[in-house]
Amino acid sequence: NGGPGQGIGVVTKTAPKTKRPSLYKVLLLNDDYTPQEFVVWLLQAVFKKDAEDAVRIMMHVHQSGIGVCGVYTYEIAETKVAQVMELSRRNQHPLQCTMERE
Ligand code: TYC
């Protein structure tokens, strides 16, 4: 009613906190049996790399043992890992793929 200490308030508005999702690296592991061409094909098919990038990533994994093929939110990273494992299994390659929080 407008009396002292009555009826009138101050409207405060808190900005909603936007939380950025955690990101996950999808890692490819080297092995002695998976053909280089299969890895290059996979990097293009699953990770949408161009031919040049795909060869570069494959060679890095081949020479160093492990490498990052991309960084994604949890569900997307999980899906990529599953796709790599399924394609490798279907083609009878021992290729391993995993994910790790950045
Ligand atoms: N080392 C494999 C070969 O010489 C090629 C390869 C590269 C395999 C990358 C796996 O993640 C990998 N045929």
Backbone and ligand atoms as CSV (ligand in chain L), in Angstrom:
chain,resi,resn,atom,element,x,y,z
A,1,ASN,N,N,0.806,-1.229,0.000
A,1,ASN,CA,C,0.000,0.000,0.000
A,1,ASN,C,C,0.835,1.273,0.000
A,2,GLY,N,N,2.118,1.142,-0.035
A,2,GLY,CA,C,2.982,2.299,-0.159
A,2,GLY,C,C,3.410,2.909,1.171
A,3,GLY,N,N,2.901,2.359,2.262
A,3,GLY,CA,C,3.310,2.845,3.575
A,3,GLY,C,C,4.755,2.508,3.858
A,4,PRO,N,N,5.365,3.040,4.916
A,4,PRO,CA,C,6.779,2.804,5.221
A,4,PRO,C,C,7.073,1.310,5.371
A,5,GLY,N,N,7.976,0.856,4.535
A,5,GLY,CA,C,8.382,-0.545,4.618
A,5,GLY,C,C,7.315,-1.528,4.194
A,6,GLN,N,N,6.373,-1.087,3.451
A,6,GLN,CA,C,5.252,-1.954,3.083
A,6,GLN,C,C,4.949,-1.895,1.585
A,7,GLY,N,N,4.704,-3.026,1.005
A,7,GLY,CA,C,4.061,-3.052,-0.314
A,7,GLY,C,C,4.928,-2.715,-1.502
A,8,ILE,N,N,6.057,-2.047,-1.319
A,8,ILE,CA,C,6.898,-1.727,-2.468
A,8,ILE,C,C,8.176,-2.534,-2.375
A,9,GLY,N,N,8.475,-3.206,-3.421
A,9,GLY,CA,C,9.700,-4.014,-3.436
A,9,GLY,C,C,10.609,-3.597,-4.576
A,10,VAL,N,N,11.853,-4.062,-4.502
A,10,VAL,CA,C,12.771,-3.821,-5.610
A,10,VAL,C,C,12.858,-5.106,-6.412
A,11,VAL,N,N,12.627,-5.032,-7.699
A,11,VAL,CA,C,12.698,-6.221,-8.554
A,11,VAL,C,C,14.156,-6.449,-8.945
A,12,THR,N,N,14.694,-7.575,-8.505
A,12,THR,CA,C,16.058,-7.909,-8.936
A,12,THR,C,C,15.979,-9.060,-9.917
A,13,LYS,N,N,16.776,-8.974,-10.919
A,13,LYS,CA,C,16.782,-9.997,-11.951
A,13,LYS,C,C,18.207,-10.547,-12.025
A,14,THR,N,N,18.334,-11.850,-11.807
A,14,THR,CA,C,19.660,-12.457,-11.906
A,14,THR,C,C,19.822,-13.007,-13.314
A,15,ALA,N,N,20.934,-12.685,-13.919
A,15,ALA,CA,C,21.203,-13.220,-15.248
A,15,ALA,C,C,21.317,-14.739,-15.145
A,16,PRO,N,N,20.617,-15.503,-15.994
A,16,PRO,CA,C,20.715,-16.963,-15.913
A,16,PRO,C,C,22.148,-17.413,-16.246
A,17,LYS,N,N,22.666,-18.318,-15.431
A,17,LYS,CA,C,24.041,-18.803,-15.649
A,17,LYS,C,C,24.051,-19.794,-16.790
A,18,THR,N,N,24.792,-19.466,-17.829
A,18,THR,CA,C,24.912,-20.394,-18.945
A,18,THR,C,C,26.158,-21.237,-18.727
A,19,LYS,N,N,25.964,-22.535,-18.542
A,19,LYS,CA,C,27.095,-23.432,-18.293
A,19,LYS,C,C,27.583,-24.018,-19.622
A,20,ARG,N,N,28.832,-23.846,-19.904
A,20,ARG,CA,C,29.394,-24.464,-21.109
A,20,ARG,C,C,29.576,-25.959,-20.839
A,21,PRO,N,N,29.237,-26.795,-21.814
A,21,PRO,CA,C,29.401,-28.239,-21.602
A,21,PRO,C,C,30.883,-28.622,-21.574
A,22,SER,N,N,31.222,-29.634,-20.799
A,22,SER,CA,C,32.583,-30.168,-20.813
A,22,SER,C,C,32.867,-30.745,-22.196
A,23,LEU,N,N,34.125,-30.698,-22.593
A,23,LEU,CA,C,34.505,-31.221,-23.902
A,23,LEU,C,C,35.396,-32.455,-23.737
A,24,TYR,N,N,35.282,-33.333,-24.722
A,24,TYR,CA,C,35.996,-34.614,-24.670
A,24,TYR,C,C,36.807,-34.821,-25.946
A,25,LYS,N,N,38.060,-35.226,-25.747
A,25,LYS,CA,C,38.913,-35.565,-26.889
A,25,LYS,C,C,38.617,-36.997,-27.294
A,26,VAL,N,N,38.444,-37.224,-28.577
A,26,VAL,CA,C,38.334,-38.598,-29.083
A,26,VAL,C,C,39.723,-39.002,-29.577
A,27,LEU,N,N,40.242,-40.084,-29.011
A,27,LEU,CA,C,41.616,-40.527,-29.270
A,27,LEU,C,C,41.633,-41.816,-30.065
A,28,LEU,N,N,42.554,-41.859,-31.017
A,28,LEU,CA,C,42.766,-43.055,-31.812
A,28,LEU,C,C,44.094,-43.663,-31.369
A,29,LEU,N,N,44.114,-44.982,-31.235
A,29,LEU,CA,C,45.337,-45.665,-30.806
A,29,LEU,C,C,45.975,-46.410,-31.972
A,30,ASN,N,N,47.277,-46.435,-31.989
A,30,ASN,CA,C,47.982,-47.153,-33.041
A,30,ASN,C,C,47.941,-48.666,-32.787
A,31,ASP,N,N,48.041,-49.432,-33.843
A,31,ASP,CA,C,48.268,-50.877,-33.740
A,31,ASP,C,C,49.037,-51.277,-34.992
A,32,ASP,N,N,49.480,-52.528,-35.051
A,32,ASP,CA,C,50.338,-52.963,-36.168
A,32,ASP,C,C,49.556,-53.524,-37.351
A,33,TYR,N,N,48.234,-53.662,-37.229
A,33,TYR,CA,C,47.478,-54.432,-38.227
A,33,TYR,C,C,46.473,-53.628,-39.046
A,34,THR,N,N,45.875,-52.611,-38.444
A,34,THR,CA,C,44.877,-51.834,-39.193
A,34,THR,C,C,45.559,-51.108,-40.356
A,35,PRO,N,N,45.059,-51.281,-41.583
A,35,PRO,CA,C,45.690,-50.605,-42.726
A,35,PRO,C,C,45.604,-49.083,-42.614
A,36,GLN,N,N,46.646,-48.423,-43.033
A,36,GLN,CA,C,46.683,-46.952,-43.009
A,36,GLN,C,C,45.513,-46.372,-43.791
A,37,GLU,N,N,45.180,-46.987,-44.912
A,37,GLU,CA,C,44.098,-46.470,-45.770
A,37,GLU,C,C,42.749,-46.525,-45.049
A,38,PHE,N,N,42.562,-47.569,-44.225
A,38,PHE,CA,C,41.309,-47.687,-43.481
A,38,PHE,C,C,41.204,-46.550,-42.466
A,39,VAL,N,N,42.297,-46.253,-41.790
A,39,VAL,CA,C,42.302,-45.178,-40.782
A,39,VAL,C,C,42.032,-43.837,-41.460
A,40,VAL,N,N,42.651,-43.615,-42.608
A,40,VAL,CA,C,42.442,-42.362,-43.349
A,40,VAL,C,C,40.981,-42.254,-43.787
A,41,TRP,N,N,40.434,-43.360,-44.288
A,41,TRP,CA,C,39.026,-43.373,-44.709
A,41,TRP,C,C,38.100,-43.062,-43.526
A,42,LEU,N,N,38.395,-43.707,-42.378
A,42,LEU,CA,C,37.591,-43.533,-41.169
A,42,LEU,C,C,37.609,-42.082,-40.667
A,43,LEU,N,N,38.772,-41.480,-40.716
A,43,LEU,CA,C,38.897,-40.087,-40.257
A,43,LEU,C,C,38.070,-39.151,-41.141
A,44,GLN,N,N,37.934,-39.506,-42.402
A,44,GLN,CA,C,37.105,-38.696,-43.301
A,44,GLN,C,C,35.630,-39.005,-43.089
A,45,ALA,N,N,35.298,-40.285,-42.937
A,45,ALA,CA,C,33.890,-40.694,-42.840
A,45,ALA,C,C,33.282,-40.304,-41.494
A,46,VAL,N,N,33.979,-40.571,-40.404
A,46,VAL,CA,C,33.417,-40.358,-39.064
A,46,VAL,C,C,33.717,-38.949,-38.544
A,47,PHE,N,N,34.934,-38.462,-38.803
A,47,PHE,CA,C,35.348,-37.195,-38.194
A,47,PHE,C,C,35.336,-36.026,-39.178
A,48,LYS,N,N,34.870,-36.281,-40.423
A,48,LYS,CA,C,34.693,-35.235,-41.435
A,48,LYS,C,C,35.977,-34.457,-41.723
A,49,LYS,N,N,37.103,-35.167,-41.672
A,49,LYS,CA,C,38.376,-34.527,-42.010
A,49,LYS,C,C,38.559,-34.549,-43.528
A,50,ASP,N,N,39.253,-33.557,-44.061
A,50,ASP,CA,C,39.606,-33.640,-45.487
A,50,ASP,C,C,40.794,-34.608,-45.623
A,51,ALA,N,N,41.102,-34.981,-46.860
A,51,ALA,CA,C,42.100,-36.023,-47.113
A,51,ALA,C,C,43.451,-35.677,-46.481
A,52,GLU,N,N,43.829,-34.436,-46.604
A,52,GLU,CA,C,45.134,-33.978,-46.107
A,52,GLU,C,C,45.221,-34.100,-44.583
A,53,ASP,N,N,44.196,-33.610,-43.903
A,53,ASP,CA,C,44.110,-33.680,-42.441
A,53,ASP,C,C,44.071,-35.131,-41.965
A,54,ALA,N,N,43.311,-35.954,-42.685
A,54,ALA,CA,C,43.159,-37.358,-42.318
A,54,ALA,C,C,44.512,-38.073,-42.367
A,55,VAL,N,N,45.282,-37.817,-43.415
A,55,VAL,CA,C,46.613,-38.430,-43.553
A,55,VAL,C,C,47.529,-37.931,-42.435
A,56,ARG,N,N,47.457,-36.659,-42.146
A,56,ARG,CA,C,48.303,-36.056,-41.101
A,56,ARG,C,C,47.999,-36.695,-39.727
A,57,ILE,N,N,46.730,-36.831,-39.394
A,57,ILE,CA,C,46.336,-37.410,-38.107
A,57,ILE,C,C,46.743,-38.889,-38.048
A,58,MET,N,N,46.464,-39.618,-39.144
A,58,MET,CA,C,46.819,-41.045,-39.192
A,58,MET,C,C,48.326,-41.225,-38.986
A,59,MET,N,N,49.144,-40.428,-39.672
A,59,MET,CA,C,50.602,-40.548,-39.562
A,59,MET,C,C,51.082,-40.187,-38.154
A,60,HIS,N,N,50.429,-39.205,-37.546
A,60,HIS,CA,C,50.784,-38.834,-36.172
A,60,HIS,C,C,50.522,-40.007,-35.227
A,61,VAL,N,N,49.363,-40.646,-35.367
A,61,VAL,CA,C,49.028,-41.794,-34.508
A,61,VAL,C,C,49.989,-42.950,-34.794
A,62,HIS,N,N,50.244,-43.185,-36.073
A,62,HIS,CA,C,51.141,-44.260,-36.493
A,62,HIS,C,C,52.528,-44.086,-35.876
A,63,GLN,N,N,53.015,-42.863,-35.818
A,63,GLN,CA,C,54.383,-42.595,-35.350
A,63,GLN,C,C,54.484,-42.380,-33.844
A,64,SER,N,N,53.415,-41.876,-33.227
A,64,SER,CA,C,53.529,-41.542,-31.791
A,64,SER,C,C,52.717,-42.482,-30.902
A,65,GLY,N,N,51.821,-43.288,-31.502
A,65,GLY,CA,C,51.074,-44.268,-30.718
A,65,GLY,C,C,49.653,-43.867,-30.391
A,66,ILE,N,N,49.389,-42.545,-30.343
A,66,ILE,CA,C,48.048,-42.073,-30.004
A,66,ILE,C,C,47.867,-40.676,-30.579
A,67,GLY,N,N,46.625,-40.305,-30.846
A,67,GLY,CA,C,46.380,-38.962,-31.358
A,67,GLY,C,C,44.921,-38.569,-31.253
A,68,VAL,N,N,44.689,-37.259,-31.247
A,68,VAL,CA,C,43.340,-36.700,-31.132
A,68,VAL,C,C,42.717,-36.594,-32.525
A,69,CYS,N,N,41.512,-37.137,-32.694
A,69,CYS,CA,C,40.827,-36.971,-33.982
A,69,CYS,C,C,39.761,-35.900,-33.925
A,70,GLY,N,N,39.433,-35.430,-32.727
A,70,GLY,CA,C,38.451,-34.359,-32.628
A,70,GLY,C,C,38.079,-34.124,-31.176
A,71,VAL,N,N,37.432,-32.980,-30.927
A,71,VAL,CA,C,36.986,-32.617,-29.577
A,71,VAL,C,C,35.500,-32.300,-29.660
A,72,TYR,N,N,34.712,-32.952,-28.812
A,72,TYR,CA,C,33.253,-32.863,-28.907
A,72,TYR,C,C,32.620,-32.870,-27.506
A,73,THR,N,N,31.346,-32.554,-27.458
A,73,THR,CA,C,30.593,-32.725,-26.220
A,73,THR,C,C,30.429,-34.231,-25.962
A,74,TYR,N,N,30.023,-34.582,-24.742
A,74,TYR,CA,C,30.026,-35.982,-24.302
A,74,TYR,C,C,29.298,-36.926,-25.258
A,75,GLU,N,N,28.047,-36.582,-25.585
A,75,GLU,CA,C,27.239,-37.501,-26.407
A,75,GLU,C,C,27.784,-37.682,-27.807
A,76,ILE,N,N,28.295,-36.596,-28.380
A,76,ILE,CA,C,28.851,-36.686,-29.736
A,76,ILE,C,C,30.139,-37.505,-29.717
A,77,ALA,N,N,30.991,-37.264,-28.717
A,77,ALA,CA,C,32.249,-38.024,-28.590
A,77,ALA,C,C,31.935,-39.510,-28.433
A,78,GLU,N,N,30.963,-39.814,-27.580
A,78,GLU,CA,C,30.562,-41.199,-27.321
A,78,GLU,C,C,30.081,-41.881,-28.614
A,79,THR,N,N,29.303,-41.143,-29.398
A,79,THR,CA,C,28.801,-41.676,-30.674
A,79,THR,C,C,29.939,-41.943,-31.653
A,80,LYS,N,N,30.905,-41.019,-31.743
A,80,LYS,CA,C,32.053,-41.198,-32.655
A,80,LYS,C,C,32.850,-42.444,-32.249
A,81,VAL,N,N,33.103,-42.595,-30.949
A,81,VAL,CA,C,33.858,-43.761,-30.459
A,81,VAL,C,C,33.125,-45.045,-30.855
A,82,ALA,N,N,31.813,-45.066,-30.641
A,82,ALA,CA,C,31.008,-46.254,-30.968
A,82,ALA,C,C,31.059,-46.539,-32.470
A,83,GLN,N,N,31.005,-45.496,-33.292
A,83,GLN,CA,C,31.062,-45.678,-34.750
A,83,GLN,C,C,32.408,-46.258,-35.177
A,84,VAL,N,N,33.497,-45.738,-34.604
A,84,VAL,CA,C,34.832,-46.251,-34.937
A,84,VAL,C,C,34.949,-47.717,-34.532
A,85,MET,N,N,34.506,-48.039,-33.317
A,85,MET,CA,C,34.623,-49.417,-32.827
A,85,MET,C,C,33.791,-50.378,-33.684
A,86,GLU,N,N,32.611,-49.946,-34.069
A,86,GLU,CA,C,31.731,-50.791,-34.883
A,86,GLU,C,C,32.299,-50.989,-36.297
A,87,LEU,N,N,32.767,-49.916,-36.924
A,87,LEU,CA,C,33.352,-50.024,-38.270
A,87,LEU,C,C,34.614,-50.889,-38.240
A,88,SER,N,N,35.418,-50.759,-37.208
A,88,SER,CA,C,36.642,-51.559,-37.080
A,88,SER,C,C,36.283,-53.031,-36.918
A,89,ARG,N,N,35.324,-53.301,-36.037
A,89,ARG,CA,C,34.882,-54.673,-35.789
A,89,ARG,C,C,34.338,-55.304,-37.075
A,90,ARG,N,N,33.481,-54.553,-37.777
A,90,ARG,CA,C,32.864,-55.059,-39.004
A,90,ARG,C,C,33.897,-55.370,-40.078
A,91,ASN,N,N,35.003,-54.625,-40.051
A,91,ASN,CA,C,36.062,-54.845,-41.033
A,91,ASN,C,C,37.201,-55.707,-40.476
A,92,GLN,N,N,36.983,-56.235,-39.290
A,92,GLN,CA,C,37.939,-57.134,-38.627
A,92,GLN,C,C,39.310,-56.504,-38.407
A,93,HIS,N,N,39.287,-55.212,-38.037
A,93,HIS,CA,C,40.530,-54.527,-37.670
A,93,HIS,C,C,40.552,-54.335,-36.151
A,94,PRO,N,N,41.750,-54.380,-35.560
A,94,PRO,CA,C,41.846,-54.255,-34.096
A,94,PRO,C,C,41.895,-52.799,-33.611
A,95,LEU,N,N,41.634,-51.869,-34.507
A,95,LEU,CA,C,41.722,-50.439,-34.188
A,95,LEU,C,C,40.939,-50.086,-32.915
A,96,GLN,N,N,41.574,-49.327,-32.029
A,96,GLN,CA,C,40.948,-48.926,-30.777
A,96,GLN,C,C,40.772,-47.410,-30.729
A,97,CYS,N,N,39.654,-47.014,-30.128
A,97,CYS,CA,C,39.312,-45.596,-30.037
A,97,CYS,C,C,38.740,-45.352,-28.654
A,98,THR,N,N,39.097,-44.227,-28.042
A,98,THR,CA,C,38.613,-43.941,-26.698
A,98,THR,C,C,38.382,-42.431,-26.562
A,99,MET,N,N,37.813,-42.023,-25.437
A,99,MET,CA,C,37.604,-40.590,-25.208
A,99,MET,C,C,38.104,-40.194,-23.830
A,100,GLU,N,N,38.413,-38.920,-23.705
A,100,GLU,CA,C,39.024,-38.425,-22.461
A,100,GLU,C,C,38.574,-36.988,-22.274
A,101,ARG,N,N,38.156,-36.632,-21.059
A,101,ARG,CA,C,37.728,-35.262,-20.800
A,101,ARG,C,C,38.915,-34.309,-20.962
A,102,GLU,N,N,38.675,-33.202,-21.639
A,102,GLU,CA,C,39.748,-32.232,-21.903
A,102,GLU,C,C,40.219,-31.541,-20.624
L,1,TYC,N1,N,50.263,-48.751,-37.723
L,1,TYC,C1,C,49.325,-49.119,-38.766
L,1,TYC,C2,C,50.059,-49.735,-39.939
L,1,TYC,O1,O,51.235,-49.535,-40.080
L,1,TYC,C3,C,48.516,-47.906,-39.246
L,1,TYC,C4,C,47.677,-47.318,-38.180
L,1,TYC,C5,C,47.641,-45.935,-37.992
L,1,TYC,C6,C,46.881,-48.125,-37.366
L,1,TYC,C7,C,46.833,-45.357,-37.023
L,1,TYC,C8,C,46.083,-47.559,-36.367
L,1,TYC,O2,O,45.251,-45.601,-35.243
L,1,TYC,C9,C,46.053,-46.176,-36.205
L,1,TYC,N2,N,49.357,-50.452,-40.802
